[in-house]
Amino acid sequence: MMHLHRYEDYAMIPLRLVLAAIFLFAGINKALSLSATAQMFSGMGMPIPMVFAFIVMILEIVGGICLLLGLFTRHASVWLTIIMIVALALVGWKQLLVPATRMNFFMLLTVLGGLITLIFSGAKRPSLDEHFLLD
């Protein structure tokens, strides 16, 4: 189709930018209300909820920055994938059972699919991974 294969390396840019925005927003939101996040984690039955809230906040912010820059993209995607799997296991599957929140489950699943794509593909171009030959 009109020689679009020339641009394949750039195909990951929109995915990286959208996922970066999602995780930066989520992480910054947690940072602005860390005690509320810890309270939510406690309600889900997580042990030491403040510690986990802090860890997730840091991983989401740092992971979002890594995706934005295309730096350590595969590693950041693995850590963010773990967060998404835990989120799906603790909350997401319950959303699937309720028609009003079913789309939330599929949105979480879509984010997970994007992260898995980045694990397998890497950042491609342009990225700091490519610039520093990290991928």
URURPE-V436464 format. One record per pair of residues at least 4 apart in sequence whose C-alpha atoms are under 8 Angstrom apart, sorted by the first residue. I is the first residue (numbers start at 0). J is the second residue. Records with the same first field share a line. If there is no record, write none. Layout:
I: J, J
This chain:
3: 7
6: 10
8: 123, 124, 125
9: 123, 124, 125
10: 14, 123
11: 15, 117, 122, 123, 124
12: 16, 122, 124, 125
13: 17
14: 18, 113
15: 19, 66, 67, 69, 117, 122
16: 20, 66, 67
17: 21
18: 22, 63, 66, 110, 113, 114
19: 23, 62, 63, 64, 65, 66, 67
20: 24, 63, 67
21: 25, 63
22: 26, 59, 60, 62, 63
23: 27, 59, 60, 61, 62, 63, 64
24: 28
25: 29, 56, 59, 60
26: 30, 55, 56, 57, 58, 59, 60
27: 31, 56, 60
28: 32
29: 33, 36, 52, 56
30: 53, 56
32: 36
33: 37, 49, 52, 53
34: 38, 49
35: 39
36: 40, 49, 52
37: 41, 48, 49, 50, 51, 52
38: 42, 48, 49
39: 43
40: 44, 45, 48, 51, 52
41: 45, 46, 47, 48
43: 89, 90
45: 51
47: 51
48: 52
49: 53
50: 54
51: 55
52: 56
53: 57
54: 58
55: 59, 82
56: 60
57: 61
58: 62, 78, 79
59: 63, 79
60: 64
61: 65
62: 66, 75, 76, 78, 79
63: 67
64: 68
65: 69, 70, 71, 72, 75
66: 70, 71, 72, 75, 76, 122
68: 126, 127
69: 122, 123, 125, 126, 127, 128
70: 122, 126, 127, 128
71: 75, 128, 133, 134
72: 76, 117, 118, 121, 122, 128
73: 77, 117, 118, 119, 121, 122
74: 78, 118
75: 79
76: 80, 114, 115, 117, 118
77: 81, 114, 115, 118
78: 82
79: 83, 114
80: 84, 111, 114, 115
81: 85
82: 86
83: 87, 107, 110, 111
84: 88, 111
85: 89
86: 90, 91
87: 91, 92, 104, 107, 108
88: 92
89: 93
90: 94
91: 95, 103, 104, 107
92: 96, 104
93: 97
94: 98, 100, 101, 102, 103, 104
95: 100, 101, 102, 103, 104, 105
96: 100, 101
97: 101
100: 104
101: 105
102: 106
103: 107
104: 108
105: 109
106: 110
107: 111
108: 112
109: 113
110: 114
111: 115
112: 116
113: 117
114: 118
115: 119
116: 120, 121
117: 121, 122
121: 134
122: 126, 128, 129
123: 128, 129
124: 129
125: 129, 130
126: 130
127: 131, 133
128: 132, 133, 134
129: 133, 134
